[in-house]
Amino acid sequence: MKRLYKSVLIGCGLFWLAAGELPAEVEIPLATDLQADGLQAREARLPILLTFSAIACEYCRQLEDQFLRPMLISGEYSDRILIRRLLLDNGSRVIDFSGERIATTELSDRYKVFVTPTILFLDGDGNELARRMVGINTPEMYGGYLDNCIDTALYRIRNPSRLAHLPGCQLQEAGSALTPAAP
């Protein structure tokens, strides 16, 4: 009986150890073709969550491990937002919303992103729909702020003729300072 009990304990321990590793195995999709992502977003009537990250950024890892990966794993956000990640410090290039292949750092300059992580909430044409989230300063409240901004962006996509105040994330008008600079 002791041997069976020990085997069950070891089996349970290995299961929990393996389950603890699952979130790290889920990759945040890299943004490589924003024009295609924009088309997908327009067809599905979804906003795009685009996070600007860096490989050596500890806060970026915290954002991915504590928020973005769990969002992807849960499946609860698949009908609310497209999640994409853009790396700024690996010399990569991306196809922008107009179909031009540019350096990721050029895209960050267009959107005036200077801090990682920064999250933008975009429509299929690359226009910002909600207030951007810069850094992580209150992790215990971050998920609520993130959900509010997702709700705001989704509302702007699905109800373009009506505006609503959603707590924690202000709506931005077209042509505001949050609209990206022209190339």
Secondary structure, DSSP 8 states (H G I E B T S, - for coil): -HHHHHHHHHHHHHHHHHHHHHHHHS---B-SBHHHHHHHHHHHT--EEEEEE-TT-HHHHHHIIIIIHHHHHH-TTTTT-EEEEEESSS--EEE-TTS-EEEHHHHHHHTT--SSSEEEEE-TTS-B-B--EES-S-HHHHHHHHHHHHHHHHHHHH-TT----BTTB-B--TTSTTS----
